[in-house]
Amino acid sequence: MTFTPFSPKSHHQSRSKSLPCRQHPLILQCNQHLGSLEASPSDNSTSSSSSLFRHKLTGLQTLHDCIEKLVRLPLTQEVLVQERQEKWVDELLDGSLRLLDVCTVAKDSLLHMKECARELQSIMRRKRGGEMEVAAEVRKFLASRKVIKKAILKALENLQATVKKAKFPPSNKDNPTVTLASLFKDVQVITLSILESLLNFISGPAQSKPSKWSLVSKLMHNKKVTTTTQESDPNEFSNVDAALQSFVFHMTRKADSISHLQNQLEDLESVIQGFVEGLETLFKRFIKIRVSLLNILNH
């Protein structure tokens, strides 16, 4: 499943030209954090990995901490109150909802996968029904992955549709208004871009259902080559998918393969836990910022 990511193109340069000579330190800090995220490796490059996304989630937390403080400034509140009837303020609020929705989809998907992975590991450890019972649980896991991928696909499609309609920051406004609106816009764009890429990472690459012939062809390849390819893939989600598909289609059915699957599932669970913790922290930041905005605008 591939999507054209939200392009956090360099608003940083154009933004700096319109800022007043003396900026508030918080605006400078927000721009610095934003610039660091824009300059970090691309989420769509071959270097994408769970460690990269953990790093970016931490960066987003720092950025939104700064935004939360900025929203509380009297100058920011004054601008928002004056502009409360303007389109860009509505877009700012709509964007805050999009952030919450995407974050929720990602977190729910991960928690569901974590539960399924733990159940599968439990069956593997007991192995009361032998490989047949394990295979049945593997099929359940793969079926749940399909459900998760469909949910992610729908969320991303909805997100793409709503973001295309968004039109802010404003034009022909005074300098503080343009500065703040442009900054808020750029923060939402980079945040949505990273969360979108994270969802694609969780979903894994789009794959058609393998035919029996393709599975036989893969089976003919040297086992070491297959193992090396899987180990070189930085995506733990797609690695587990591939290993489980191999198991359920009788490509590998030995005690050592079950042990290898357990190790991969443990690695995946560790990655999921790190993502969930990062997303939960980020979700709380989103809530605080949205509540502050609503309090200001409804005051």
C-alpha positions in Angstrom: 0.0 0.0 0.0 1.6 3.2 -1.1 0.5 6.8 -0.7 2.0 10.1 -1.7 3.0 11.4 1.7 2.1 14.9 2.9 4.9 17.0 1.6 6.4 19.1 4.5 8.2 21.2 1.9 10.4 23.9 3.0 7.9 26.4 4.4 10.8 27.1 6.8 12.7 29.4 4.3 9.6 31.3 3.1 8.4 31.6 6.7 11.6 33.3 7.9 11.3 36.1 5.3 8.0 37.3 6.7 8.8 37.1 10.4 9.5 40.2 12.4 13.1 41.1 13.3 12.6 40.2 16.9 10.8 36.9 17.3 9.5 35.5 20.6 11.9 32.8 21.8 9.1 30.1 21.7 8.5 30.8 18.0 12.2 30.4 17.4 12.3 27.1 19.4 9.2 25.8 17.5 10.9 26.6 14.2 14.1 24.9 15.3 12.3 21.7 16.3 10.3 21.9 13.0 13.5 22.3 11.0 15.1 19.3 12.7 12.2 17.1 11.8 12.2 18.4 8.2 15.9 17.7 7.9 15.7 14.1 9.3 15.9 11.1 7.0 12.9 10.6 4.7 10.3 8.1 6.0 9.9 6.7 2.5 13.6 5.9 2.1 15.1 2.5 2.4 16.6 3.6 5.8 13.1 3.7 7.3 13.1 1.6 10.5 11.4 1.3 13.8 14.3 3.2 15.5 13.8 6.1 13.0 10.1 6.3 13.8 10.8 6.2 17.6 13.2 9.1 17.1 10.6 11.0 15.1 7.9 10.4 17.6 10.2 11.8 20.3 10.8 14.8 18.0 7.1 15.4 17.6 6.6 15.3 21.3 9.2 18.0 21.8 7.7 20.1 19.0 4.2 19.9 20.4 5.4 20.7 23.9 6.7 23.9 22.4 3.4 24.6 20.5 1.4 24.0 23.7 3.5 26.7 25.4 3.1 29.0 22.4 -0.7 28.7 22.5 -0.7 29.9 26.1 1.1 33.2 25.2 -1.0 36.3 25.5 0.1 37.4 22.0 -1.0 34.1 20.5 -4.3 34.2 22.3 -4.9 37.8 21.1 -4.3 36.8 17.5 -6.6 33.8 17.8 -9.4 35.8 19.4 -9.2 38.5 16.7 -9.2 35.8 14.0 -11.7 33.4 15.5 -14.2 33.9 12.6 -11.5 33.4 9.9 -11.2 30.3 7.7 -7.7 29.5 8.8 -8.8 29.2 12.5 -11.4 26.7 11.5 -8.8 24.7 9.6 -6.5 24.8 12.6 -9.2 23.2 14.7 -10.1 20.7 12.0 -6.4 19.8 11.7 -6.2 19.2 15.5 -9.0 16.7 15.1 -7.2 15.0 12.2 -4.1 14.6 14.4 -6.2 12.9 17.1 -8.0 10.6 14.6 -4.8 9.4 12.9 -3.0 8.9 16.3 -6.0 6.9 17.5 -6.0 4.6 14.4 -2.3 4.0 14.8 -2.5 3.3 18.5 -5.5 1.0 18.2 -3.9 -1.0 15.4 -0.8 -1.5 17.4 -2.7 -2.6 20.6 -4.7 -5.1 18.6 -1.6 -6.5 17.0 0.1 -6.7 20.4 -2.8 -8.7 21.8 -2.8 -11.1 18.8 1.0 -11.5 19.0 0.9 -12.4 22.7 -1.8 -14.9 22.1 0.2 -16.5 19.3 3.3 -16.7 21.5 1.3 -18.3 24.3 0.0 -21.0 21.9 3.6 -21.6 20.6 4.9 -22.1 24.1 2.2 -24.5 25.1 1.9 -26.3 21.7 -0.8 -28.6 23.1 -2.2 -29.4 19.7 1.2 -29.4 18.1 1.9 -27.6 14.8 -1.7 -27.8 13.7 -2.9 -25.6 16.6 0.0 -23.2 16.0 -0.9 -23.0 12.3 -4.5 -22.3 13.2 -3.5 -19.4 15.5 -1.1 -18.1 12.8 -4.0 -17.9 10.4 -6.0 -16.0 13.0 -3.1 -13.5 13.4 -2.8 -13.1 9.6 -6.6 -12.5 9.4 -6.4 -9.8 12.0 -3.5 -8.2 10.1 -5.8 -8.0 7.1 -8.5 -6.2 9.2 -5.8 -3.8 10.5 -4.5 -3.0 7.0 -8.0 -2.3 5.8 -8.6 0.1 8.7 -5.3 1.8 8.0 -6.1 2.1 4.3 -9.5 3.7 5.0 -8.0 6.1 7.5 -5.3 7.2 5.1 -7.8 7.6 2.2 -10.0 9.8 4.4 -7.0 11.7 5.6 -5.8 12.4 2.0 -9.3 13.6 1.1 -9.7 16.0 4.0 -6.2 17.5 3.8 -6.6 18.4 0.2 -9.5 20.6 1.2 -7.5 22.5 3.8 -6.6 26.1 2.8 -4.5 28.0 5.3 -2.4 30.0 6.3 -4.1 33.3 5.4 -2.9 36.0 3.0 -3.1 39.7 3.3 -2.9 39.6 7.1 -0.6 41.4 9.5 2.7 39.9 10.4 2.0 38.1 13.8 -1.1 36.5 12.2 0.8 35.2 9.2 3.7 34.0 11.4 1.5 32.0 13.8 -0.9 30.6 11.1 2.1 29.6 8.9 3.8 27.9 11.9 0.6 26.0 13.0 0.1 24.9 9.4 3.7 23.6 9.0 3.5 21.8 12.4 0.3 20.0 11.3 1.8 19.1 7.9 5.0 17.5 9.3 3.0 15.7 12.1 0.5 14.2 9.6 3.3 13.3 7.3 5.2 11.3 10.0 2.0 9.7 11.3 1.0 8.7 7.8 4.4 7.1 7.1 4.2 5.3 10.5 0.8 3.9 9.5 2.2 2.7 6.2 5.2 1.1 8.1 2.7 -0.7 10.5 0.7 -1.9 7.5 3.7 -3.2 5.6 4.0 -3.2 1.8 0.9 -4.1 -0.2 1.1 -7.7 -1.3 -1.2 -9.8 -3.4 -2.2 -13.2 -2.0 0.6 -15.6 -2.9 -0.3 -18.5 -5.2 0.8 -22.0 -4.5 3.2 -21.8 -7.5 4.8 -18.6 -6.2 5.3 -20.3 -2.8 6.8 -23.3 -4.4 9.2 -21.1 -6.3 10.2 -19.3 -3.2 10.8 -22.6 -1.5 13.3 -23.5 -4.2 15.5 -20.6 -3.2 18.4 -21.2 -0.8 17.2 -20.9 2.8 20.2 -18.7 3.7 19.3 -16.2 1.1 15.7 -15.9 2.3 16.9 -15.5 5.9 19.4 -12.9 5.0 16.8 -10.9 3.1 14.4 -11.0 6.0 17.0 -10.0 8.5 18.1 -7.0 6.3 14.5 -5.7 6.1 14.2 -3.1 8.9 10.4 -3.5 9.1 9.6 -5.9 11.9 5.9 -5.9 10.8 6.6 -7.1 7.3 9.2 -9.6 8.5 6.7 -11.3 10.8 4.0 -11.3 8.1 6.4 -13.0 5.7 7.6 -15.6 8.3 4.0 -16.5 9.3 2.9 -16.8 5.7 5.7 -19.2 5.1 4.8 -21.2 8.1 1.1 -21.4 7.3 1.7 -22.4 3.7 4.0 -25.4 4.8 7.2 -23.7 3.7 8.7 -24.3 7.2 7.2 -26.6 9.8 9.9 -27.5 12.3 10.6 -26.8 16.0 13.4 -24.5 15.1 11.1 -22.5 12.8 8.6 -22.1 15.7 11.5 -20.9 17.9 12.5 -18.4 15.2 8.9 -17.1 15.0 8.8 -16.6 18.7 11.9 -14.5 18.6 10.5 -12.4 15.7 7.2 -11.9 17.6 9.1 -10.8 20.7 11.0 -8.3 18.7 7.8 -7.1 17.1 6.1 -6.8 20.6 9.0 -4.6 21.8 8.7 -2.4 18.7 4.9 -2.1 19.2 5.4 -1.2 22.9 7.8 1.6 22.0 5.4 3.0 19.3 2.4 2.8 21.6 4.2 4.7 24.4 5.3 7.4 22.0 1.8 7.7 20.5 0.1 7.9 23.9 2.4 10.7 25.0 1.8 12.5 21.6 -2.0 12.0 21.9 -2.0 13.7 25.3 -0.1 16.7 23.8 -2.7 16.9 21.0 -5.6 16.9 23.5 -4.0 19.6 25.6 -3.4 21.9 22.6 -6.9 21.4 21.3 -8.5 22.1 24.7 -6.4 25.3 25.0 -7.5 26.4 21.5 -11.1 25.7 22.2 -10.9 27.6 25.6 -9.4 30.6 23.9 -11.9 30.7 21.0 -14.9 30.1 23.3 -13.9 32.5 26.0 
